Amino acid sequence: MSIQIAVRLPDEMVTELDGLIAAGLAPSRASVVEAALRRELRQYLYAREAQILAADSDDADLAALHAWVADRRPSLD
C-alpha cells in the first residue's frame, strides 16, 4: 500500500530530478524522492541506535561513535 502526498521542491531540484530520469538513472521522480527519504530515515535510526549504545556503556569507542554520528546527524532545516 502507498499513500500519495504532495511535496513542494525548488525548480532547480526538479530540474535535477528530471535530468536523472532523462539520463536513465532513475525511473521516476517518486523513486528518487523515496530513495532519498529512506537514506535520511536510516541516518536517524543509526544515530538513535548509537545514542542508546553509548548511554548503556562506559566504552570510549561507543562514546566516540555517538559523538561522530551526532556531528553528522541531518538537520530538518
PDB file of N, CA, C and O in Angstrom, chain B, residues numbered from 101:
ATOM      1  N   MET B 101       0.843  -1.179   0.000  1.00  0.00           N
ATOM      2  CA  MET B 101       0.000   0.000   0.000  1.00  0.00           C
ATOM      3  C   MET B 101       0.887   1.240   0.000  1.00  0.00           C
ATOM      4  O   MET B 101       1.970   1.244   0.585  1.00  0.00           O
ATOM      5  N   SER B 102       0.432   2.247  -0.636  1.00  0.00           N
ATOM      6  CA  SER B 102       1.153   3.518  -0.618  1.00  0.00           C
ATOM      7  C   SER B 102       0.147   4.656  -0.551  1.00  0.00           C
ATOM      8  O   SER B 102      -1.013   4.525  -0.943  1.00  0.00           O
ATOM      9  N   ILE B 103       0.632   5.761  -0.047  1.00  0.00           N
ATOM     10  CA  ILE B 103      -0.187   6.959   0.079  1.00  0.00           C
ATOM     11  C   ILE B 103       0.472   8.057  -0.738  1.00  0.00           C
ATOM     12  O   ILE B 103       1.680   8.270  -0.636  1.00  0.00           O
ATOM     13  N   GLN B 104      -0.299   8.740  -1.531  1.00  0.00           N
ATOM     14  CA  GLN B 104       0.226   9.832  -2.332  1.00  0.00           C
ATOM     15  C   GLN B 104       0.224  11.102  -1.503  1.00  0.00           C
ATOM     16  O   GLN B 104      -0.769  11.433  -0.855  1.00  0.00           O
ATOM     17  N   ILE B 105       1.356  11.818  -1.530  1.00  0.00           N
ATOM     18  CA  ILE B 105       1.457  13.101  -0.841  1.00  0.00           C
ATOM     19  C   ILE B 105       1.989  14.143  -1.818  1.00  0.00           C
ATOM     20  O   ILE B 105       2.621  13.811  -2.821  1.00  0.00           O
ATOM     21  N   ALA B 106       1.726  15.378  -1.514  1.00  0.00           N
ATOM     22  CA  ALA B 106       2.248  16.476  -2.333  1.00  0.00           C
ATOM     23  C   ALA B 106       3.482  17.045  -1.642  1.00  0.00           C
ATOM     24  O   ALA B 106       3.475  17.282  -0.434  1.00  0.00           O
ATOM     25  N   VAL B 107       4.529  17.258  -2.412  1.00  0.00           N
ATOM     26  CA  VAL B 107       5.767  17.817  -1.884  1.00  0.00           C
ATOM     27  C   VAL B 107       6.185  18.969  -2.785  1.00  0.00           C
ATOM     28  O   VAL B 107       6.248  18.820  -4.006  1.00  0.00           O
ATOM     29  N   ARG B 108       6.467  20.100  -2.189  1.00  0.00           N
ATOM     30  CA  ARG B 108       6.952  21.247  -2.957  1.00  0.00           C
ATOM     31  C   ARG B 108       8.467  21.239  -2.947  1.00  0.00           C
ATOM     32  O   ARG B 108       9.093  21.151  -1.891  1.00  0.00           O
ATOM     33  N   LEU B 109       9.052  21.333  -4.137  1.00  0.00           N
ATOM     34  CA  LEU B 109      10.503  21.355  -4.283  1.00  0.00           C
ATOM     35  C   LEU B 109      10.903  22.557  -5.120  1.00  0.00           C
ATOM     36  O   LEU B 109      10.135  23.004  -5.973  1.00  0.00           O
ATOM     37  N   PRO B 110      12.099  23.084  -4.885  1.00  0.00           N
ATOM     38  CA  PRO B 110      12.579  24.185  -5.717  1.00  0.00           C
ATOM     39  C   PRO B 110      12.696  23.754  -7.190  1.00  0.00           C
ATOM     40  O   PRO B 110      12.963  22.589  -7.487  1.00  0.00           O
ATOM     41  N   ASP B 111      12.496  24.698  -8.089  1.00  0.00           N
ATOM     42  CA  ASP B 111      12.561  24.406  -9.523  1.00  0.00           C
ATOM     43  C   ASP B 111      13.864  23.717  -9.893  1.00  0.00           C
ATOM     44  O   ASP B 111      13.866  22.780 -10.691  1.00  0.00           O
ATOM     45  N   GLU B 112      14.980  24.175  -9.318  1.00  0.00           N
ATOM     46  CA  GLU B 112      16.291  23.611  -9.656  1.00  0.00           C
ATOM     47  C   GLU B 112      16.367  22.131  -9.277  1.00  0.00           C
ATOM     48  O   GLU B 112      16.960  21.328  -9.997  1.00  0.00           O
ATOM     49  N   MET B 113      15.765  21.781  -8.149  1.00  0.00           N
ATOM     50  CA  MET B 113      15.796  20.394  -7.698  1.00  0.00           C
ATOM     51  C   MET B 113      14.978  19.509  -8.639  1.00  0.00           C
ATOM     52  O   MET B 113      15.385  18.391  -8.958  1.00  0.00           O
ATOM     53  N   VAL B 114      13.838  20.009  -9.075  1.00  0.00           N
ATOM     54  CA  VAL B 114      13.002  19.244 -10.007  1.00  0.00           C
ATOM     55  C   VAL B 114      13.731  19.079 -11.342  1.00  0.00           C
ATOM     56  O   VAL B 114      13.640  18.028 -11.976  1.00  0.00           O
ATOM     57  N   THR B 115      14.440  20.099 -11.760  1.00  0.00           N
ATOM     58  CA  THR B 115      15.228  20.007 -12.995  1.00  0.00           C
ATOM     59  C   THR B 115      16.284  18.917 -12.864  1.00  0.00           C
ATOM     60  O   THR B 115      16.509  18.146 -13.797  1.00  0.00           O
ATOM     61  N   GLU B 116      16.935  18.855 -11.696  1.00  0.00           N
ATOM     62  CA  GLU B 116      17.933  17.803 -11.451  1.00  0.00           C
ATOM     63  C   GLU B 116      17.276  16.424 -11.446  1.00  0.00           C
ATOM     64  O   GLU B 116      17.820  15.477 -12.014  1.00  0.00           O
ATOM     65  N   LEU B 117      16.114  16.307 -10.812  1.00  0.00           N
ATOM     66  CA  LEU B 117      15.381  15.040 -10.816  1.00  0.00           C
ATOM     67  C   LEU B 117      15.073  14.604 -12.245  1.00  0.00           C
ATOM     68  O   LEU B 117      15.304  13.456 -12.623  1.00  0.00           O
ATOM     69  N   ASP B 118      14.554  15.530 -13.022  1.00  0.00           N
ATOM     70  CA  ASP B 118      14.201  15.215 -14.407  1.00  0.00           C
ATOM     71  C   ASP B 118      15.441  14.836 -15.213  1.00  0.00           C
ATOM     72  O   ASP B 118      15.364  14.004 -16.117  1.00  0.00           O
ATOM     73  N   GLY B 119      16.579  15.441 -14.890  1.00  0.00           N
ATOM     74  CA  GLY B 119      17.828  15.073 -15.565  1.00  0.00           C
ATOM     75  C   GLY B 119      18.228  13.637 -15.270  1.00  0.00           C
ATOM     76  O   GLY B 119      18.696  12.927 -16.160  1.00  0.00           O
ATOM     77  N   LEU B 120      18.048  13.204 -14.025  1.00  0.00           N
ATOM     78  CA  LEU B 120      18.346  11.812 -13.666  1.00  0.00           C
ATOM     79  C   LEU B 120      17.461  10.845 -14.448  1.00  0.00           C
ATOM     80  O   LEU B 120      17.916   9.801 -14.915  1.00  0.00           O
ATOM     81  N   ILE B 121      16.204  11.212 -14.578  1.00  0.00           N
ATOM     82  CA  ILE B 121      15.258  10.361 -15.297  1.00  0.00           C
ATOM     83  C   ILE B 121      15.607  10.319 -16.782  1.00  0.00           C
ATOM     84  O   ILE B 121      15.618   9.251 -17.393  1.00  0.00           O
ATOM     85  N   ALA B 122      15.891  11.486 -17.357  1.00  0.00           N
ATOM     86  CA  ALA B 122      16.241  11.554 -18.780  1.00  0.00           C
ATOM     87  C   ALA B 122      17.508  10.764 -19.086  1.00  0.00           C
ATOM     88  O   ALA B 122      17.643  10.194 -20.169  1.00  0.00           O
ATOM     89  N   ALA B 123      18.437  10.731 -18.131  1.00  0.00           N
ATOM     90  CA  ALA B 123      19.695  10.008 -18.325  1.00  0.00           C
ATOM     91  C   ALA B 123      19.536   8.506 -18.070  1.00  0.00           C
ATOM     92  O   ALA B 123      20.484   7.739 -18.235  1.00  0.00           O
ATOM     93  N   GLY B 124      18.337   8.094 -17.669  1.00  0.00           N
ATOM     94  CA  GLY B 124      18.088   6.687 -17.411  1.00  0.00           C
ATOM     95  C   GLY B 124      18.617   6.219 -16.058  1.00  0.00           C
ATOM     96  O   GLY B 124      18.747   5.016 -15.829  1.00  0.00           O
ATOM     97  N   LEU B 125      18.921   7.155 -15.162  1.00  0.00           N
ATOM     98  CA  LEU B 125      19.468   6.800 -13.855  1.00  0.00           C
ATOM     99  C   LEU B 125      18.386   6.562 -12.809  1.00  0.00           C
ATOM    100  O   LEU B 125      18.668   6.052 -11.725  1.00  0.00           O
ATOM    101  N   ALA B 126      17.155   6.928 -13.131  1.00  0.00           N
ATOM    102  CA  ALA B 126      16.028   6.717 -12.219  1.00  0.00           C
ATOM    103  C   ALA B 126      14.764   6.570 -13.051  1.00  0.00           C
ATOM    104  O   ALA B 126      14.625   7.200 -14.099  1.00  0.00           O
ATOM    105  N   PRO B 127      13.844   5.737 -12.579  1.00  0.00           N
ATOM    106  CA  PRO B 127      12.623   5.537 -13.356  1.00  0.00           C
ATOM    107  C   PRO B 127      11.586   6.651 -13.202  1.00  0.00           C
ATOM    108  O   PRO B 127      10.755   6.859 -14.086  1.00  0.00           O
ATOM    109  N   SER B 128      11.639   7.374 -12.059  1.00  0.00           N
ATOM    110  CA  SER B 128      10.627   8.395 -11.826  1.00  0.00           C
ATOM    111  C   SER B 128      11.078   9.363 -10.750  1.00  0.00           C
ATOM    112  O   SER B 128      12.016   9.086 -10.001  1.00  0.00           O
ATOM    113  N   ARG B 129      10.405  10.496 -10.680  1.00  0.00           N
ATOM    114  CA  ARG B 129      10.669  11.460  -9.607  1.00  0.00           C
ATOM    115  C   ARG B 129      10.409  10.801  -8.257  1.00  0.00           C
ATOM    116  O   ARG B 129      11.193  10.941  -7.318  1.00  0.00           O
ATOM    117  N   ALA B 130       9.299  10.085  -8.181  1.00  0.00           N
ATOM    118  CA  ALA B 130       8.925   9.457  -6.916  1.00  0.00           C
ATOM    119  C   ALA B 130       9.993   8.481  -6.439  1.00  0.00           C
ATOM    120  O   ALA B 130      10.256   8.397  -5.239  1.00  0.00           O
ATOM    121  N   SER B 131      10.608   7.747  -7.348  1.00  0.00           N
ATOM    122  CA  SER B 131      11.621   6.774  -6.933  1.00  0.00           C
ATOM    123  C   SER B 131      12.842   7.460  -6.336  1.00  0.00           C
ATOM    124  O   SER B 131      13.432   6.949  -5.384  1.00  0.00           O
ATOM    125  N   VAL B 132      13.226   8.606  -6.879  1.00  0.00           N
ATOM    126  CA  VAL B 132      14.377   9.346  -6.351  1.00  0.00           C
ATOM    127  C   VAL B 132      14.041   9.916  -4.977  1.00  0.00           C
ATOM    128  O   VAL B 132      14.850   9.824  -4.054  1.00  0.00           O
ATOM    129  N   VAL B 133      12.868  10.496  -4.836  1.00  0.00           N
ATOM    130  CA  VAL B 133      12.449  11.064  -3.549  1.00  0.00           C
ATOM    131  C   VAL B 133      12.342   9.947  -2.511  1.00  0.00           C
ATOM    132  O   VAL B 133      12.769  10.129  -1.371  1.00  0.00           O
ATOM    133  N   GLU B 134      11.788   8.812  -2.880  1.00  0.00           N
ATOM    134  CA  GLU B 134      11.650   7.692  -1.948  1.00  0.00           C
ATOM    135  C   GLU B 134      13.015   7.181  -1.492  1.00  0.00           C
ATOM    136  O   GLU B 134      13.208   6.921  -0.304  1.00  0.00           O
ATOM    137  N   ALA B 135      13.962   7.032  -2.417  1.00  0.00           N
ATOM    138  CA  ALA B 135      15.304   6.558  -2.054  1.00  0.00           C
ATOM    139  C   ALA B 135      16.000   7.545  -1.120  1.00  0.00           C
ATOM    140  O   ALA B 135      16.650   7.139  -0.157  1.00  0.00           O
ATOM    141  N   ALA B 136      15.863   8.835  -1.401  1.00  0.00           N
ATOM    142  CA  ALA B 136      16.482   9.855  -0.551  1.00  0.00           C
ATOM    143  C   ALA B 136      15.867   9.842   0.845  1.00  0.00           C
ATOM    144  O   ALA B 136      16.581   9.971   1.840  1.00  0.00           O
ATOM    145  N   LEU B 137      14.559   9.689   0.921  1.00  0.00           N
ATOM    146  CA  LEU B 137      13.883   9.654   2.210  1.00  0.00           C
ATOM    147  C   LEU B 137      14.283   8.405   2.999  1.00  0.00           C
ATOM    148  O   LEU B 137      14.457   8.470   4.215  1.00  0.00           O
ATOM    149  N   ARG B 138      14.427   7.281   2.316  1.00  0.00           N
ATOM    150  CA  ARG B 138      14.880   6.063   3.000  1.00  0.00           C
ATOM    151  C   ARG B 138      16.272   6.267   3.617  1.00  0.00           C
ATOM    152  O   ARG B 138      16.512   5.880   4.761  1.00  0.00           O
ATOM    153  N   ARG B 139      17.185   6.878   2.851  1.00  0.00           N
ATOM    154  CA  ARG B 139      18.534   7.156   3.376  1.00  0.00           C
ATOM    155  C   ARG B 139      18.457   8.072   4.591  1.00  0.00           C
ATOM    156  O   ARG B 139      19.134   7.832   5.590  1.00  0.00           O
ATOM    157  N   GLU B 140      17.651   9.102   4.514  1.00  0.00           N
ATOM    158  CA  GLU B 140      17.503  10.055   5.611  1.00  0.00           C
ATOM    159  C   GLU B 140      16.961   9.366   6.861  1.00  0.00           C
ATOM    160  O   GLU B 140      17.473   9.578   7.960  1.00  0.00           O
ATOM    161  N   LEU B 141      15.935   8.549   6.697  1.00  0.00           N
ATOM    162  CA  LEU B 141      15.351   7.845   7.838  1.00  0.00           C
ATOM    163  C   LEU B 141      16.345   6.853   8.445  1.00  0.00           C
ATOM    164  O   LEU B 141      16.384   6.683   9.663  1.00  0.00           O
ATOM    165  N   ARG B 142      17.151   6.197   7.598  1.00  0.00           N
ATOM    166  CA  ARG B 142      18.189   5.292   8.105  1.00  0.00           C
ATOM    167  C   ARG B 142      19.200   6.044   8.953  1.00  0.00           C
ATOM    168  O   ARG B 142      19.640   5.539   9.986  1.00  0.00           O
ATOM    169  N   GLN B 143      19.575   7.258   8.524  1.00  0.00           N
ATOM    170  CA  GLN B 143      20.528   8.056   9.295  1.00  0.00           C
ATOM    171  C   GLN B 143      19.975   8.367  10.680  1.00  0.00           C
ATOM    172  O   GLN B 143      20.710   8.291  11.664  1.00  0.00           O
ATOM    173  N   TYR B 144      18.710   8.711  10.775  1.00  0.00           N
ATOM    174  CA  TYR B 144      18.092   8.971  12.077  1.00  0.00           C
ATOM    175  C   TYR B 144      18.103   7.705  12.941  1.00  0.00           C
ATOM    176  O   TYR B 144      18.406   7.764  14.133  1.00  0.00           O
ATOM    177  N   LEU B 145      17.772   6.568  12.337  1.00  0.00           N
ATOM    178  CA  LEU B 145      17.766   5.308  13.064  1.00  0.00           C
ATOM    179  C   LEU B 145      19.159   4.992  13.603  1.00  0.00           C
ATOM    180  O   LEU B 145      19.304   4.636  14.773  1.00  0.00           O
ATOM    181  N   TYR B 146      20.184   5.118  12.757  1.00  0.00           N
ATOM    182  CA  TYR B 146      21.553   4.812  13.186  1.00  0.00           C
ATOM    183  C   TYR B 146      22.009   5.758  14.289  1.00  0.00           C
ATOM    184  O   TYR B 146      22.691   5.335  15.222  1.00  0.00           O
ATOM    185  N   ALA B 147      21.644   7.022  14.193  1.00  0.00           N
ATOM    186  CA  ALA B 147      22.015   7.994  15.220  1.00  0.00           C
ATOM    187  C   ALA B 147      21.359   7.631  16.546  1.00  0.00           C
ATOM    188  O   ALA B 147      21.992   7.713  17.599  1.00  0.00           O
ATOM    189  N   ARG B 148      20.101   7.233  16.498  1.00  0.00           N
ATOM    190  CA  ARG B 148      19.388   6.830  17.718  1.00  0.00           C
ATOM    191  C   ARG B 148      20.017   5.593  18.339  1.00  0.00           C
ATOM    192  O   ARG B 148      20.185   5.520  19.556  1.00  0.00           O
ATOM    193  N   GLU B 149      20.367   4.612  17.497  1.00  0.00           N
ATOM    194  CA  GLU B 149      21.000   3.388  17.984  1.00  0.00           C
ATOM    195  C   GLU B 149      22.352   3.688  18.619  1.00  0.00           C
ATOM    196  O   GLU B 149      22.678   3.132  19.668  1.00  0.00           O
ATOM    197  N   ALA B 150      23.136   4.551  18.004  1.00  0.00           N
ATOM    198  CA  ALA B 150      24.441   4.911  18.561  1.00  0.00           C
ATOM    199  C   ALA B 150      24.274   5.595  19.906  1.00  0.00           C
ATOM    200  O   ALA B 150      25.057   5.358  20.826  1.00  0.00           O
ATOM    201  N   GLN B 151      23.267   6.433  20.027  1.00  0.00           N
ATOM    202  CA  GLN B 151      22.999   7.117  21.291  1.00  0.00           C
ATOM    203  C   GLN B 151      22.629   6.113  22.377  1.00  0.00           C
ATOM    204  O   GLN B 151      23.107   6.220  23.507  1.00  0.00           O
ATOM    205  N   ILE B 152      21.789   5.148  22.050  1.00  0.00           N
ATOM    206  CA  ILE B 152      21.381   4.127  23.020  1.00  0.00           C
ATOM    207  C   ILE B 152      22.589   3.304  23.454  1.00  0.00           C
ATOM    208  O   ILE B 152      22.782   3.065  24.646  1.00  0.00           O
ATOM    209  N   LEU B 153      23.395   2.873  22.499  1.00  0.00           N
ATOM    210  CA  LEU B 153      24.575   2.071  22.827  1.00  0.00           C
ATOM    211  C   LEU B 153      25.545   2.844  23.713  1.00  0.00           C
ATOM    212  O   LEU B 153      26.071   2.304  24.685  1.00  0.00           O
ATOM    213  N   ALA B 154      25.776   4.100  23.377  1.00  0.00           N
ATOM    214  CA  ALA B 154      26.717   4.911  24.153  1.00  0.00           C
ATOM    215  C   ALA B 154      26.193   5.171  25.564  1.00  0.00           C
ATOM    216  O   ALA B 154      26.975   5.211  26.514  1.00  0.00           O
ATOM    217  N   ALA B 155      24.895   5.345  25.708  1.00  0.00           N
ATOM    218  CA  ALA B 155      24.314   5.628  27.018  1.00  0.00           C
ATOM    219  C   ALA B 155      24.377   4.422  27.940  1.00  0.00           C
ATOM    220  O   ALA B 155      24.461   4.576  29.159  1.00  0.00           O
ATOM    221  N   ASP B 156      24.337   3.222  27.371  1.00  0.00           N
ATOM    222  CA  ASP B 156      24.330   1.990  28.170  1.00  0.00           C
ATOM    223  C   ASP B 156      25.717   1.409  28.389  1.00  0.00           C
ATOM    224  O   ASP B 156      25.839   0.269  28.837  1.00  0.00           O
ATOM    225  N   SER B 157      26.761   2.165  28.083  1.00  0.00           N
ATOM    226  CA  SER B 157      28.104   1.606  28.168  1.00  0.00           C
ATOM    227  C   SER B 157      29.102   2.672  28.594  1.00  0.00           C
ATOM    228  O   SER B 157      28.905   3.868  28.374  1.00  0.00           O
ATOM    229  N   ASP B 158      30.165   2.206  29.202  1.00  0.00           N
ATOM    230  CA  ASP B 158      31.277   3.094  29.537  1.00  0.00           C
ATOM    231  C   ASP B 158      32.378   3.002  28.490  1.00  0.00           C
ATOM    232  O   ASP B 158      33.467   3.545  28.677  1.00  0.00           O
ATOM    233  N   ASP B 159      32.098   2.325  27.403  1.00  0.00           N
ATOM    234  CA  ASP B 159      33.082   2.102  26.344  1.00  0.00           C
ATOM    235  C   ASP B 159      33.396   3.413  25.619  1.00  0.00           C
ATOM    236  O   ASP B 159      32.499   4.068  25.089  1.00  0.00           O
ATOM    237  N   ALA B 160      34.665   3.783  25.601  1.00  0.00           N
ATOM    238  CA  ALA B 160      35.080   5.029  24.957  1.00  0.00           C
ATOM    239  C   ALA B 160      34.842   4.992  23.452  1.00  0.00           C
ATOM    240  O   ALA B 160      34.552   6.023  22.844  1.00  0.00           O
ATOM    241  N   ASP B 161      34.963   3.816  22.850  1.00  0.00           N
ATOM    242  CA  ASP B 161      34.722   3.708  21.415  1.00  0.00           C
ATOM    243  C   ASP B 161      33.269   3.998  21.077  1.00  0.00           C
ATOM    244  O   ASP B 161      32.979   4.651  20.074  1.00  0.00           O
ATOM    245  N   LEU B 162      32.353   3.514  21.912  1.00  0.00           N
ATOM    246  CA  LEU B 162      30.933   3.792  21.667  1.00  0.00           C
ATOM    247  C   LEU B 162      30.623   5.266  21.878  1.00  0.00           C
ATOM    248  O   LEU B 162      29.818   5.844  21.148  1.00  0.00           O
ATOM    249  N   ALA B 163      31.252   5.867  22.861  1.00  0.00           N
ATOM    250  CA  ALA B 163      31.060   7.303  23.085  1.00  0.00           C
ATOM    251  C   ALA B 163      31.576   8.091  21.889  1.00  0.00           C
ATOM    252  O   ALA B 163      30.956   9.068  21.468  1.00  0.00           O
ATOM    253  N   ALA B 164      32.720   7.663  21.340  1.00  0.00           N
ATOM    254  CA  ALA B 164      33.272   8.329  20.156  1.00  0.00           C
ATOM    255  C   ALA B 164      32.356   8.135  18.953  1.00  0.00           C
ATOM    256  O   ALA B 164      32.163   9.056  18.159  1.00  0.00           O
ATOM    257  N   LEU B 165      31.793   6.937  18.821  1.00  0.00           N
ATOM    258  CA  LEU B 165      30.849   6.675  17.730  1.00  0.00           C
ATOM    259  C   LEU B 165      29.641   7.593  17.841  1.00  0.00           C
ATOM    260  O   LEU B 165      29.204   8.181  16.851  1.00  0.00           O
ATOM    261  N   HIS B 166      29.104   7.713  19.047  1.00  0.00           N
ATOM    262  CA  HIS B 166      27.947   8.578  19.246  1.00  0.00           C
ATOM    263  C   HIS B 166      28.279  10.018  18.891  1.00  0.00           C
ATOM    264  O   HIS B 166      27.488  10.687  18.225  1.00  0.00           O
ATOM    265  N   ALA B 167      29.425  10.500  19.320  1.00  0.00           N
ATOM    266  CA  ALA B 167      29.828  11.874  19.009  1.00  0.00           C
ATOM    267  C   ALA B 167      29.981  12.065  17.507  1.00  0.00           C
ATOM    268  O   ALA B 167      29.567  13.087  16.960  1.00  0.00           O
ATOM    269  N   TRP B 168      30.572  11.084  16.845  1.00  0.00           N
ATOM    270  CA  TRP B 168      30.781  11.169  15.398  1.00  0.00           C
ATOM    271  C   TRP B 168      29.441  11.208  14.666  1.00  0.00           C
ATOM    272  O   TRP B 168      29.244  12.018  13.760  1.00  0.00           O
ATOM    273  N   VAL B 169      28.521  10.327  15.065  1.00  0.00           N
ATOM    274  CA  VAL B 169      27.194  10.282  14.424  1.00  0.00           C
ATOM    275  C   VAL B 169      26.431  11.575  14.701  1.00  0.00           C
ATOM    276  O   VAL B 169      25.775  12.114  13.810  1.00  0.00           O
ATOM    277  N   ALA B 170      26.517  12.074  15.935  1.00  0.00           N
ATOM    278  CA  ALA B 170      25.788  13.285  16.292  1.00  0.00           C
ATOM    279  C   ALA B 170      26.244  14.469  15.450  1.00  0.00           C
ATOM    280  O   ALA B 170      25.441  15.339  15.116  1.00  0.00           O
ATOM    281  N   ASP B 171      27.525  14.506  15.107  1.00  0.00           N
ATOM    282  CA  ASP B 171      28.045  15.593  14.263  1.00  0.00           C
ATOM    283  C   ASP B 171      27.515  15.515  12.843  1.00  0.00           C
ATOM    284  O   ASP B 171      27.481  16.522  12.136  1.00  0.00           O
ATOM    285  N   ARG B 172      27.103  14.334  12.422  1.00  0.00           N
ATOM    286  CA  ARG B 172      26.643  14.128  11.052  1.00  0.00           C
ATOM    287  C   ARG B 172      25.143  13.975  10.950  1.00  0.00           C
ATOM    288  O   ARG B 172      24.612  13.732   9.867  1.00  0.00           O
ATOM    289  N   ARG B 173      24.456  14.115  12.069  1.00  0.00           N
ATOM    290  CA  ARG B 173      23.002  13.964  12.066  1.00  0.00           C
ATOM    291  C   ARG B 173      22.384  15.004  11.150  1.00  0.00           C
ATOM    292  O   ARG B 173      22.685  16.192  11.259  1.00  0.00           O
ATOM    293  N   PRO B 174      21.523  14.561  10.252  1.00  0.00           N
ATOM    294  CA  PRO B 174      20.892  15.504   9.336  1.00  0.00           C
ATOM    295  C   PRO B 174      19.989  16.493  10.081  1.00  0.00           C
ATOM    296  O   PRO B 174      19.359  16.155  11.084  1.00  0.00           O
ATOM    297  N   SER B 175      19.948  17.692   9.574  1.00  0.00           N
ATOM    298  CA  SER B 175      19.049  18.674  10.172  1.00  0.00           C
ATOM    299  C   SER B 175      17.756  18.720   9.364  1.00  0.00           C
ATOM    300  O   SER B 175      17.717  18.287   8.213  1.00  0.00           O
ATOM    301  N   LEU B 176      16.737  19.231   9.957  1.00  0.00           N
ATOM    302  CA  LEU B 176      15.442  19.340   9.281  1.00  0.00           C
ATOM    303  C   LEU B 176      15.215  20.772   8.802  1.00  0.00           C
ATOM    304  O   LEU B 176      14.075  21.180   8.581  1.00  0.00           O
ATOM    305  N   ASP B 177      16.286  21.527   8.641  1.00  0.00           N
ATOM    306  CA  ASP B 177      16.167  22.915   8.184  1.00  0.00           C
ATOM    307  C   ASP B 177      15.791  22.996   6.736  1.00  0.00           C
ATOM    308  O   ASP B 177      15.650  24.093   6.196  1.00  0.00           O
TER     309      ASP B 177
END
